[in-house]
């Protein structure tokens, strides 16, 4: 079983608006509203890929009820911890010509100490039947920045593989607890190492630095794929996985689809390169749909065979 943790899930409304300009009135040409938050998006994609998954986290108020109802209709298993405050509402505005997305995200509900402890106990119980857990997204108000680090520790004691996909302080703290894999995007990785990247070699050079901070593996996601460290005969090898760009309908949630594909590969027992290829394929395929976490499994499997993998150096050569 795979767990996905969405501590700050949401009702996500996406609208397509051509030629968005501040201070002007616009009419949308399409819209959708779904249960969201990174952990939920990953769970949705995993479910579509046929992987056994339970989504967990916090839900509260009418928005929380709507989240649960939505996921029930999608036949995604859930086990949420109830809270008093209201689950947040997010808005995404998509430019139909390019698929680029502008997001307006609420901070989220206030989590009380008792609610946080109730969730920790629930996750510890669920971890007893899980092999992989994805911790993804922002932390809502009321939780300390080291909350992910605490969850990583609990999951590791349960011998659960942990994938951490966060940013800022929660990611930095969580990394130190030693998750199995971290999956920052390029901007998030730049923030973590404190410098910008100009070339693929520079991106690859950040992988050993990230691993030094605690995680066993690091994958930096890019618009056309990723750069990752894999085990080689003489130590860690740095690999770039890429695919020819598809004309995007929406790029929102592509990173979540990548994580889902990678985790699905891990759960199936694919080799490391096969996991990267499936992740990249899912991220690319998801851009063909309007709504985060939506993946056509058959098309993703086909695209996985088109992913190119090339070595871009060894970890030792970049230190």
N, C-alpha and C positions, 0 to 999 in steps of 0.2 A: 504493500500500500504506500502511496505517496501522500504526504500532507503538504498543503499550501497555507501559509499564515498571512492573513491580511488584517493587520491591526488597525488600519485606517481606511477601511473600504468605503464605498460611496455608491450613490446613484449617479451614473455617468450619462449626461446628455450630450450628444454630438450633433452639430448642425453644419450643413454644407452652405457656405456663403461665398459667392464669387466676388472677387475684388474688394476684400474687406478694407475699410478705411475708418479710422477713428473719427468720431463726431458726425457720422452720417447714418442714415437709416438704411437698413438692408432687408432683403427678403431671402430666406433660406430656400434652397432647391431640394433639400432632403434632410431628414433628421432621424435619429434613433435614440432610445433611452434604455440602458441596460445596467445590471449590477456590475460594479467596477471596483477599482483598486487593483494594484499590481498582482497581489496574491490571488484574487478572484480571476483576473485575466489569465494568469498561468493555469489555474484550475480548469477554466473553460477550454483552453487549448489542449490541455492534457486529456480532458474528457473526450474531445473530438478526435484525438489521436488513439483513443481506445485504452488509455492507461487508467488504472484504478486510483482514484484520487478523492480525498476529503478536504474541503475548504474550511478553515477555522479562523477565528479572530473575534472581533467585537461587533455586535449589532445593537442599535437602540432606536426607539421611536417608530414612527410610521415609515420613515425611509428604511429603517432596518427591516421592518416587516416586508417591505417591497423587495428588498434584496433577497430575503429568504424565499419569497414566492417566486421571484424570477429564476433563481437557481433551481428550485424544485421543478419548474416547468422545463428547464434545460436538463433535468435528470442528473444534476451534479450534487453529490452527497455533501452535506454540511454538518458542522457541529460547532455553533457559535456560542460565545459567552454573552449573555444579555447585559446591557448597561442602561443607566438612567438617561443619559444625554442622547441627543439625536445624531444618527449616522449622517455624514456630510453629503452634500450635493456638489457635483463638479460639472463644468461646462467646457466643451471642446469645440472650437470653430475650425472647420476644415476648408481649405482652398481647393475646389474641385479640379482646377487645372494642374496643380502640382502635387496634391495630396498632403501638403504641409499643414501642420496643426498648431493652433494657438490655444493654450489651456488656461482656464481660470479655476483654480482648485481651492476649496475651502480648507481651513486648518484642520477641522475635524472635531469630534466630541471630546469633552473632558473625561478622562478615565480616573476613577477614584482608586485609592490603594487597595480597597477590598476587591474591586473589579479586576485589577491587575493580578492579584493573588489568585483569584478564582480561575483566571485564564491560565496562569502558570500551572496550576494543579491539573487543569483539563488537558493542557498540552503534554504534560508528563504522562498522563494516562494514555492519550492517543499515540504517543511515541512508542508505546509497547507493541503496537501492531504495524509500525511503519519501518520502511527501509531507507526512504529519502524524505527530507523536509525542505521546502523552499520558504525562506523568510524574505518577504519582498515588500518594498514600499516605505512610505514615511511613517513616523511614529506620531500618534495623536497627542494632544496636550495632556499632561498629567503623568506621562511615562518618561523616565530618565533616559538620557542618551545611551546608557549602557544596558538598556533593556534587551536589545538583540544579543549582546554578549552573554547576558544571563541565560537566554533561551538556547544559545549555541552550547553552553555548558551542560544544560539539562539534556539536550539531544545527543551530545557526544557520550554522556554517561549511559544513555540508552543504546549506544552504538548505531545511531542513525546518521546517515550521510547528510550534511547540511550545505545547501546552496544559499548564499546570502546575496541579495540584490537590493542594495539601498544606496544612500549617498550621505555626504556630510558627516556630522559627528556620529550618528548611529552606525554608519558603515565603518568609520575609523575605529570605534570602540568594538564593534562586532568582529572585525578582522583579528584583533588581538586575542580573541577567544579561540581562534583556530578552526574556522569552518572548513569544510572540505573544498569548496569552490566559492570564489566571488566573481560576479559578472558585471562590473561597472561599464558604462559606455565611455566613449572617449573623453567627454567633458568631465565626467565623474572621476575617471582615472587621473586626468590632469590635476584635478583638485587634490586628490589623495597624495600625489607625488610632489605637488607644488611647482609644476612647470607645464608649459604647453608643448604639444608635439607637432612637428612639421613633417615628418616622414614616417613610413611604416617601420623603419629601423628604430626610430625613437620610441614609437609605441611598443615595439617588441622589447626594447631596453627597459621599459617600465615594469615588465612582468616580474623579473627577479626582485625588484624593489618591493612590489606589492606582496610577493610571497614571503619576503623577509619579515614583513609586518605581522605575519601569523597564519594566513590561510595556506592550505596544502597546495592549492592550484589557483591561478588567476586567469580569467578570460576577459579581454577588453572587446566589447562589441562595437562594430562599425556599421555604417549604412549598407555596405555591400558584403558584410560578413563579420569576421572577428580575427583577433590575434590571441593565441593561447600557448601555454607551456604544457608540453606532454613528455612523458617518460621516454627516453631514448636509450640505446645501448651504452652510451658513455655519459649519461646524465640527462638533465632536462633539455629538450629540444623545443625551440620556439617555432610555431607553425602559424601561417596565415591561411584562413579558409575564406573563400570569396565566391560570389556568384554574380553573373551578369545582371545588372539592375533591371527590374520590371517596371513598366509604367504604373505608377501607384495610384490607387483610388484614395487611400488614406494610409499614412505612415504611423498613426497612433497605435501603440501597443505592439509594435514590431519587436521591440526588445523583450517583452513578456513572452511573445510567441517563440523567440529564440530560446529563452530559458526552458519553456515547456518542451520544445523539441529535444534540447540537450538532455533534460531530465528523463524524458520518455526513452531516449536511447540508452541512458544509464540503467533504467529499470528493465529494459529488454536484454541487457547484457551485451550491447554493441561495444566494439573496441573504441578507444578514445577518438580516433579520427572519424569513425562512423557517427559518434555522438555529436561532434562538431558539425558534420555535414548535415545531419538531420536538423540541428538547431538553426543553422544558416538557412536551410531550405524552408523551415517553418516561418522564420522571420520574414523572408522574401515573399512567401505565399500569402502571409497575413496582410500585406499591403494591397492585395486585390479586393479586400472586403472593407465595408464601412462598419466599424465597430471593433473594439479591442478584444483579442483572444479568439477571434474567428479564424479557423484554419481548415482548409480542405485537405483531409488526410491523404487522399489518393494523389492529389497534385503535389503535396509536400514530399511524398515518397519519390515521385518522379523527379522533382527538382533536386533531391538529395544526390542523385547520380550526376548532376551537372555542377556540383560544387567542386571547385578546384582547391587543392591543398598543397602548399609548398613550404618548405623549411626556410626560415628567415634568420637562422642563426641558432646558437646554443646559449643557454643561460649563463654559462661560465664566461663566454666571450663578451657579454654585455656588462659584467660586474667590474 
